Amino acid sequence: MTLASRAMMRLAVWPDLAETRPSCGTGRALRADGSEILHFHTDHDVDLHLTDRAIRRFADHLKGSTAVRVVPGSRWVTIHLEVDSDIDLLLTLVSVALQAHLNGRLAGDTGLSAACNDH
């Protein structure tokens, strides 16, 4: 079983997440309240929809992680799953994304790309 499939199995039971078709057309996706939160593109790469505010707040930590790729101008970060601890990092960041989304902070993220990083 790949790390991405293990992460997907763990996240699939979260009550705020539901599986959906990814808008980019690649892989599998999870949504919360109608908005896409995660795209599982490969066995190792996951795009996570964060807010601009969350990306700025955690920028030093995100950029300091070898597992995370921050794309300038994007609301999405890419997490590369290589080891088990990368799944834990992903779950933590999904929690941040859900809190931001469910608190309505995504609406203020104007000017950033809504498309995931797999384009």
C-alpha positions as CSV (number, residue, x, y, z in Angstrom):
1,M,0.0,0.0,0.0
2,T,1.4,3.4,-1.0
3,L,1.8,6.3,1.4
4,A,-0.8,8.3,-0.5
5,S,-3.4,5.5,-0.3
6,R,-2.7,5.1,3.5
7,A,-3.2,8.9,3.9
8,M,-6.4,8.8,1.8
9,M,-7.8,5.9,4.0
10,R,-7.1,7.9,7.2
11,L,-8.6,11.1,5.8
12,A,-11.7,9.4,4.3
13,V,-13.1,8.8,7.8
14,W,-12.9,12.4,8.8
15,P,-16.5,13.7,9.1
16,D,-15.9,17.0,7.3
17,L,-14.3,15.4,4.3
18,A,-16.0,13.5,1.4
19,E,-14.5,12.1,-1.8
20,T,-15.1,14.0,-5.0
21,R,-13.8,14.2,-8.6
22,P,-10.8,16.5,-8.8
23,S,-11.4,19.6,-10.9
24,C,-8.0,19.2,-12.5
25,G,-9.0,15.7,-13.7
26,T,-6.0,13.9,-12.2
27,G,-6.2,11.4,-9.3
28,R,-8.6,11.5,-6.4
29,A,-9.9,14.4,-4.3
30,L,-11.5,15.2,-1.0
31,R,-13.8,18.1,-0.4
32,A,-15.2,19.9,2.6
33,D,-18.6,21.7,2.4
34,G,-18.4,21.7,-1.4
35,S,-14.8,23.0,-1.8
36,E,-11.9,20.9,-2.8
37,I,-9.3,20.5,0.0
38,L,-7.0,17.8,-1.3
39,H,-5.9,16.3,-4.6
40,F,-4.1,13.0,-4.5
41,H,-2.2,13.1,-7.9
42,T,0.2,10.3,-7.6
43,D,1.4,7.7,-5.1
44,H,3.6,10.3,-3.6
45,D,2.2,13.8,-4.4
46,V,-0.7,15.5,-2.7
47,D,-1.9,19.1,-3.3
48,L,-3.5,20.7,-0.3
49,H,-5.7,23.8,-0.5
50,L,-4.6,26.3,2.2
51,T,-5.5,29.9,2.5
52,D,-3.1,32.7,1.7
53,R,-3.2,33.7,5.4
54,A,-2.2,30.1,6.5
55,I,0.6,29.9,3.9
56,R,2.0,33.3,5.1
57,R,1.6,32.3,8.8
58,F,3.4,29.0,8.4
59,A,5.7,30.1,5.5
60,D,9.0,29.5,7.4
61,H,7.9,26.0,8.5
62,L,6.5,25.1,5.1
63,K,9.6,26.2,3.2
64,G,11.8,24.5,5.8
65,S,10.2,21.1,5.2
66,T,11.7,19.0,2.5
67,A,8.3,17.4,2.0
68,V,6.5,20.6,1.2
69,R,6.6,22.6,-2.0
70,V,5.1,26.1,-1.9
71,V,4.2,27.6,-5.3
72,P,4.3,31.4,-5.3
73,G,0.8,32.8,-6.2
74,S,-1.0,29.6,-5.4
75,R,-3.4,28.7,-2.5
76,W,-2.2,25.1,-2.9
77,V,0.9,23.5,-1.4
78,T,2.3,20.2,-2.6
79,I,3.2,17.6,-0.1
80,H,5.6,14.8,-1.3
81,L,5.0,11.7,0.8
82,E,8.3,9.7,1.2
83,V,8.1,8.5,4.8
84,D,5.4,7.8,7.4
85,S,6.0,11.2,9.2
86,D,5.0,12.9,5.9
87,I,1.5,11.5,6.4
88,D,1.4,13.1,9.9
89,L,2.5,16.4,8.5
90,L,-0.2,16.1,5.8
91,L,-2.9,15.4,8.5
92,T,-1.8,18.4,10.5
93,L,-2.0,20.6,7.4
94,V,-5.4,19.2,6.4
95,S,-6.6,20.2,9.9
96,V,-5.3,23.8,9.3
97,A,-7.0,23.9,5.9
98,L,-10.3,22.7,7.3
99,Q,-10.3,25.2,10.1
100,A,-9.6,28.0,7.7
101,H,-12.2,26.8,5.3
102,L,-14.9,26.1,7.8
103,N,-14.3,29.5,9.4
104,G,-14.9,31.2,6.0
105,R,-11.4,32.5,5.5
106,L,-11.1,31.2,1.9
107,A,-13.3,34.0,0.6
108,G,-10.6,36.6,1.4
109,D,-8.0,34.8,-0.7
110,T,-8.4,36.9,-3.8
111,G,-5.7,37.3,-6.4
112,L,-4.3,33.8,-5.9
113,S,-4.7,30.9,-8.2
114,A,-7.6,28.6,-7.4
115,A,-6.2,25.8,-9.6
116,C,-4.1,23.1,-7.9
117,N,-0.4,22.8,-8.5
118,D,-0.8,19.9,-11.0
119,H,-1.2,22.1,-14.0
